Amino acid sequence: MRNGFSFSLSVLAAALLSATANAATVIEMESGPARIKSVMTVENGKARLQSELANYSLIDPGAGQYLYVSQERKQVVKMSDSPPVDLDRRVSVPTSNKTKLVRKGAGPKIAGYSTQLYQLFTNGALCLNTYLSREAMMRGQLKEFHSAFYRMQKKQKQDAQAAGAEISPCDDAQEVLMARYPELGLAMRTVDPNGQVRQEVVSIKTDVVVDNNYFQAPLGFKQLTHEAFLRQMEGTVNIPLQPAPAVNKGGNN
């Protein structure tokens, strides 16, 4: 579990609306065969991903910060912390994979947006089919957000590799795809080689009003490192917790 490597996410940004509230872009998505719903709210370069009823993630690529907020446990987990290095599994040189992205032509309209179908291959094997929309990418400050998020994710992958994480060729290849999102478009639907939909955007709303503290970690919650959180979930040790630091008020981001 400690060496697991999982990054997911596709998102956008909107601009400041007023001194007391912000206008955000909200993306509603469904994932997997069960069509599990999640909501990504983004504004001013920050994002909040709600995929569980009580818990959520806060992402600030500009600060290199990725927090997981557990309202059930009243904890804030620094998921962007570098994982501990496993000397027995550490690799000095990542395996080189041959990655290819192939445009297959026009796809269907998804959530009202025109798409183009692309296929991602690595070492000759199909990793996924993805439907990208340049039209959707033009909403808000999406290009800027994706560029910053890509840089953050690339660093996290490098840290995970340094810690000995085993990254599959297809997971590694997705970095190539992410780097081209600003140019090719927002991922509206992702389908695995077996034809199963992994994730699909079902709605995009703009100018949604949210409070300034919507993208801030709650005050008074306990603060954990990623490593401490993993140990806690494994039930191997009782980690002393520290109060989360005070956050900036709205307008001081």
The 8 nearest C-alpha neighbors of each residue, nearest first, counted from 0:
[[1, 3, 2, 229, 4, 233, 230, 164],
 [2, 0, 3, 229, 226, 82, 164, 83],
 [3, 1, 164, 0, 4, 163, 165, 159],
 [2, 4, 0, 1, 164, 5, 165, 166],
 [5, 3, 2, 164, 166, 6, 159, 165],
 [6, 4, 3, 7, 170, 166, 156, 2],
 [7, 5, 8, 4, 152, 156, 155, 170],
 [8, 6, 5, 9, 152, 4, 198, 10],
 [7, 9, 10, 6, 48, 39, 148, 186],
 [10, 8, 186, 7, 185, 11, 145, 39],
 [9, 11, 8, 39, 41, 145, 141, 12],
 [12, 10, 141, 41, 144, 140, 24, 139],
 [11, 13, 42, 140, 41, 141, 139, 44],
 [14, 12, 42, 139, 23, 43, 140, 24],
 [15, 13, 43, 42, 22, 16, 23, 12],
 [14, 16, 21, 22, 17, 43, 13, 42],
 [17, 15, 21, 22, 20, 14, 18, 208],
 [18, 16, 20, 19, 15, 21, 22, 14],
 [17, 19, 20, 250, 16, 21, 249, 15],
 [18, 20, 17, 211, 210, 21, 249, 16],
 [21, 19, 210, 17, 211, 209, 18, 16],
 [20, 22, 16, 15, 209, 208, 17, 23],
 [23, 21, 206, 208, 207, 16, 15, 14],
 [24, 22, 42, 207, 13, 206, 41, 205],
 [23, 25, 205, 41, 204, 40, 13, 206],
 [24, 26, 40, 204, 39, 203, 205, 23],
 [27, 25, 203, 39, 38, 202, 28, 40],
 [26, 28, 38, 202, 201, 200, 37, 39],
 [29, 27, 200, 37, 201, 199, 36, 38],
 [28, 30, 36, 34, 35, 199, 198, 37],
 [31, 29, 198, 34, 35, 197, 199, 36],
 [30, 32, 197, 34, 33, 196, 198, 35],
 [31, 33, 34, 196, 30, 195, 197, 35],
 [32, 34, 31, 35, 30, 29, 36, 196],
 [35, 33, 29, 30, 31, 32, 36, 198],
 [36, 34, 30, 29, 33, 31, 37, 32],
 [35, 37, 29, 28, 34, 30, 50, 38],
 [38, 36, 50, 28, 49, 27, 29, 35],
 [37, 39, 27, 49, 26, 48, 28, 40],
 [38, 40, 48, 26, 25, 47, 49, 41],
 [41, 39, 25, 47, 46, 24, 26, 38],
 [42, 40, 46, 12, 24, 23, 45, 11],
 [43, 41, 13, 12, 23, 44, 45, 14],
 [42, 44, 14, 13, 12, 45, 15, 41],
 [43, 45, 12, 42, 144, 59, 41, 46],
 [46, 44, 59, 42, 41, 43, 58, 214],
 [47, 45, 41, 58, 40, 57, 48, 42],
 [46, 48, 57, 40, 56, 39, 214, 58],
 [49, 47, 39, 56, 55, 38, 50, 40],
 [48, 50, 55, 38, 37, 51, 39, 47],
 [51, 49, 37, 48, 55, 38, 36, 52],
 [50, 52, 54, 53, 49, 55, 37, 36],
 [53, 51, 54, 50, 49, 55, 37, 70],
 [52, 54, 51, 70, 71, 55, 69, 49],
 [55, 53, 69, 51, 70, 68, 52, 49],
 [56, 54, 49, 68, 48, 67, 51, 50],
 [55, 57, 67, 48, 66, 47, 68, 58],
 [58, 56, 47, 66, 65, 46, 214, 67],
 [57, 59, 65, 46, 45, 64, 60, 47],
 [58, 60, 45, 64, 61, 62, 63, 65],
 [61, 59, 63, 148, 62, 147, 151, 64],
 [60, 62, 59, 63, 147, 44, 64, 148],
 [63, 61, 64, 60, 59, 151, 58, 65],
 [64, 62, 60, 61, 151, 59, 65, 79],
 [65, 63, 59, 62, 79, 58, 60, 66],
 [64, 66, 58, 79, 78, 57, 77, 59],
 [67, 65, 77, 57, 78, 76, 56, 68],
 [66, 68, 56, 76, 75, 55, 57, 78],
 [69, 67, 75, 55, 54, 56, 74, 70],
 [70, 68, 54, 74, 71, 72, 73, 75],
 [69, 71, 73, 72, 54, 53, 68, 74],
 [70, 72, 69, 73, 53, 54, 74, 68],
 [71, 73, 74, 69, 70, 220, 221, 68],
 [74, 72, 70, 220, 69, 71, 221, 75],
 [73, 75, 221, 220, 69, 72, 222, 68],
 [74, 76, 68, 222, 67, 221, 223, 220],
 [77, 75, 223, 67, 66, 224, 78, 222],
 [78, 76, 66, 224, 79, 225, 80, 65],
 [77, 79, 225, 65, 66, 80, 76, 67],
 [80, 78, 65, 77, 64, 81, 66, 155],
 [81, 79, 78, 77, 225, 82, 224, 226],
 [80, 82, 158, 79, 83, 159, 155, 225],
 [83, 81, 162, 80, 159, 84, 226, 225],
 [84, 82, 162, 85, 81, 226, 1, 159],
 [83, 85, 162, 86, 82, 163, 161, 89],
 [84, 86, 162, 88, 87, 163, 89, 83],
 [87, 85, 89, 88, 84, 163, 162, 90],
 [86, 88, 85, 89, 163, 84, 90, 162],
 [89, 87, 163, 85, 86, 90, 162, 164],
 [90, 88, 163, 86, 162, 85, 161, 87],
 [91, 89, 92, 163, 161, 88, 93, 160],
 [90, 92, 93, 89, 161, 160, 163, 94],
 [91, 93, 90, 94, 95, 160, 161, 89],
 [94, 92, 95, 90, 91, 160, 161, 166],
 [93, 95, 96, 92, 168, 90, 166, 171],
 [94, 96, 93, 97, 92, 168, 98, 171],
 [97, 95, 98, 122, 94, 121, 168, 172],
 [96, 98, 122, 121, 95, 99, 123, 120],
 [99, 97, 121, 120, 172, 96, 122, 100],
 [98, 100, 120, 119, 121, 101, 97, 118],
 [99, 101, 119, 118, 120, 117, 102, 98],
 [102, 100, 118, 117, 103, 99, 119, 120],
 [101, 103, 117, 104, 116, 118, 100, 115],
 [104, 102, 116, 117, 101, 105, 118, 115],
 [105, 103, 116, 115, 102, 106, 117, 114],
 [106, 104, 115, 116, 114, 107, 103, 113],
 [105, 107, 115, 114, 116, 104, 130, 108],
 [108, 106, 114, 109, 113, 105, 115, 130],
 [107, 109, 113, 112, 111, 114, 110, 106],
 [108, 110, 111, 112, 107, 187, 113, 114],
 [109, 111, 201, 202, 112, 200, 108, 203],
 [110, 112, 109, 108, 113, 202, 201, 203],
 [113, 111, 108, 109, 110, 135, 114, 134],
 [114, 112, 108, 132, 107, 109, 111, 134],
 [115, 113, 132, 106, 131, 130, 108, 107],
 [114, 116, 105, 106, 131, 130, 104, 132],
 [117, 115, 130, 106, 103, 104, 129, 105],
 [116, 118, 102, 129, 101, 103, 128, 130],
 [119, 117, 128, 101, 100, 127, 129, 120],
 [118, 120, 100, 127, 126, 99, 125, 128],
 [121, 119, 125, 99, 124, 126, 98, 123],
 [120, 122, 98, 123, 97, 124, 99, 169],
 [121, 123, 97, 124, 96, 98, 120, 168],
 [122, 124, 121, 120, 125, 97, 98, 99],
 [123, 125, 120, 121, 122, 126, 119, 169],
 [126, 124, 120, 127, 119, 192, 121, 123],
 [127, 125, 120, 119, 169, 192, 124, 191],
 [126, 128, 191, 192, 119, 190, 125, 118],
 [129, 127, 118, 190, 189, 117, 191, 119],
 [128, 130, 189, 117, 188, 116, 190, 131],
 [131, 129, 116, 188, 115, 187, 114, 186],
 [130, 132, 186, 184, 185, 114, 115, 187],
 [133, 131, 184, 114, 185, 134, 135, 113],
 [134, 132, 184, 136, 135, 183, 185, 137],
 [133, 135, 132, 136, 137, 112, 113, 184],
 [134, 136, 132, 137, 133, 138, 185, 112],
 [137, 135, 133, 185, 184, 134, 138, 141],
 [138, 136, 135, 134, 139, 141, 133, 140],
 [139, 137, 136, 135, 141, 140, 11, 134],
 [138, 140, 13, 12, 141, 137, 11, 14],
 [141, 139, 12, 143, 142, 13, 144, 11],
 [140, 142, 11, 144, 12, 143, 139, 136],
 [143, 141, 181, 145, 144, 140, 146, 136],
 [142, 144, 146, 141, 145, 140, 147, 44],
 [143, 145, 141, 147, 142, 146, 44, 11],
 [146, 144, 148, 142, 147, 143, 149, 141],
 [145, 147, 143, 149, 144, 148, 142, 150],
 [148, 146, 150, 144, 60, 145, 149, 61],
 [147, 149, 145, 60, 151, 150, 146, 144],
 [150, 148, 152, 146, 151, 147, 145, 153],
 [149, 151, 153, 147, 148, 152, 154, 146],
 [152, 150, 148, 154, 149, 153, 63, 60],
 [153, 151, 155, 149, 154, 150, 148, 156],
 [152, 154, 156, 150, 155, 151, 149, 157],
 [153, 155, 157, 151, 156, 152, 158, 150],
 [156, 154, 152, 158, 157, 153, 159, 151],
 [155, 157, 159, 153, 154, 158, 160, 152],
 [156, 158, 154, 160, 159, 155, 161, 153],
 [159, 157, 161, 155, 156, 160, 81, 154],
 [160, 158, 156, 162, 164, 157, 161, 155],
 [159, 161, 164, 163, 157, 162, 158, 156],
 [160, 162, 158, 159, 163, 89, 157, 90],
 [163, 161, 84, 159, 160, 85, 89, 164],
 [162, 164, 89, 88, 160, 161, 85, 90],
 [165, 163, 2, 160, 159, 162, 166, 3],
 [164, 166, 163, 167, 2, 160, 3, 4],
 [167, 165, 164, 170, 171, 168, 4, 160],
 [166, 168, 170, 169, 171, 165, 172, 4],
 [169, 167, 171, 170, 172, 96, 166, 121],
 [170, 168, 172, 171, 167, 126, 121, 173],
 [171, 169, 167, 173, 172, 168, 166, 174],
 [170, 172, 168, 169, 173, 174, 167, 166],
 [173, 171, 169, 174, 170, 175, 98, 168],
 [172, 174, 176, 175, 170, 171, 177, 169],
 [173, 175, 177, 172, 176, 171, 178, 153],
 [176, 174, 173, 178, 172, 177, 179, 98],
 [175, 177, 173, 179, 174, 178, 180, 172],
 [178, 176, 174, 180, 179, 175, 173, 149],
 [177, 179, 175, 176, 180, 174, 149, 146],
 [180, 178, 182, 177, 176, 181, 183, 175],
 [179, 181, 184, 183, 177, 182, 178, 185],
 [182, 180, 142, 179, 184, 183, 145, 146],
 [181, 183, 179, 180, 184, 133, 142, 178],
 [184, 182, 180, 181, 179, 133, 131, 132],
 [185, 183, 133, 132, 131, 180, 136, 181],
 [184, 186, 136, 132, 131, 187, 135, 180],
 [187, 185, 131, 188, 130, 184, 129, 132],
 [186, 188, 200, 199, 130, 131, 185, 109],
 [189, 187, 199, 130, 198, 129, 186, 200],
 [188, 190, 129, 198, 197, 128, 196, 199],
 [189, 191, 196, 128, 197, 195, 127, 194],
 [190, 192, 127, 193, 194, 195, 128, 196],
 [193, 191, 127, 194, 126, 125, 190, 128],
 [194, 192, 191, 195, 190, 127, 196, 126],
 [193, 195, 191, 192, 190, 196, 128, 127],
 [196, 194, 191, 190, 193, 197, 32, 31],
 [197, 195, 190, 198, 189, 31, 191, 194],
 [198, 196, 31, 30, 190, 189, 195, 191],
 [197, 199, 30, 189, 29, 188, 196, 31],
 [200, 198, 188, 29, 28, 187, 201, 189],
 [199, 201, 28, 187, 202, 27, 188, 110],
 [200, 202, 110, 28, 27, 199, 29, 203],
 [203, 201, 27, 110, 26, 200, 204, 28],
 [204, 202, 26, 25, 27, 205, 24, 201],
 [205, 203, 25, 24, 26, 202, 207, 206],
 [204, 206, 24, 207, 23, 25, 203, 22],
 [207, 205, 22, 23, 24, 208, 204, 13],
 [206, 208, 23, 22, 205, 24, 209, 204],
 [207, 209, 22, 21, 23, 206, 20, 210],
 [210, 208, 21, 20, 22, 207, 213, 211],
 [211, 209, 20, 213, 212, 21, 19, 208],
 [210, 212, 249, 213, 20, 21, 19, 209],
 [213, 211, 215, 214, 210, 249, 248, 216],
 [214, 212, 210, 211, 215, 209, 47, 216],
 [215, 213, 212, 47, 57, 46, 216, 45],
 [216, 214, 212, 213, 217, 246, 57, 211],
 [215, 217, 218, 214, 68, 75, 246, 57],
 [218, 216, 220, 215, 219, 75, 68, 243],
 [217, 219, 220, 216, 245, 243, 246, 244],
 [218, 220, 242, 243, 217, 221, 73, 244],
 [221, 219, 73, 74, 218, 243, 217, 242],
 [220, 222, 74, 242, 243, 241, 240, 75],
 [221, 223, 75, 243, 241, 242, 74, 76],
 [224, 222, 76, 227, 228, 75, 77, 240],
 [223, 225, 77, 227, 226, 76, 228, 80],
 [224, 226, 78, 228, 77, 227, 80, 76],
 [225, 227, 229, 224, 228, 230, 82, 83],
 [228, 226, 230, 224, 229, 225, 223, 231],
 [227, 229, 231, 225, 226, 230, 223, 232],
 [230, 228, 232, 226, 231, 227, 233, 225],
 [231, 229, 233, 227, 232, 228, 235, 234],
 [230, 232, 234, 228, 233, 229, 227, 236],
 [233, 231, 229, 234, 230, 228, 235, 227],
 [232, 234, 230, 231, 235, 229, 236, 228],
 [235, 233, 231, 232, 236, 230, 237, 229],
 [236, 234, 233, 230, 231, 237, 232, 229],
 [237, 235, 234, 238, 230, 231, 233, 227],
 [236, 238, 239, 231, 235, 234, 230, 227],
 [237, 239, 236, 240, 227, 231, 230, 228],
 [240, 238, 237, 241, 223, 227, 236, 222],
 [239, 241, 221, 222, 238, 223, 242, 74],
 [240, 242, 222, 221, 243, 239, 223, 220],
 [243, 241, 221, 222, 220, 219, 244, 240],
 [242, 244, 222, 221, 220, 219, 241, 245],
 [245, 243, 242, 246, 218, 222, 219, 241],
 [244, 246, 218, 243, 247, 219, 216, 217],
 [247, 245, 244, 248, 215, 216, 218, 217],
 [248, 246, 251, 249, 252, 245, 215, 250],
 [247, 249, 251, 250, 246, 212, 211, 252],
 [250, 248, 211, 251, 212, 247, 252, 19],
 [249, 251, 252, 248, 18, 211, 247, 19],
 [250, 252, 249, 248, 247, 246, 211, 18],
 [251, 250, 249, 247, 248, 43, 246, 45]]
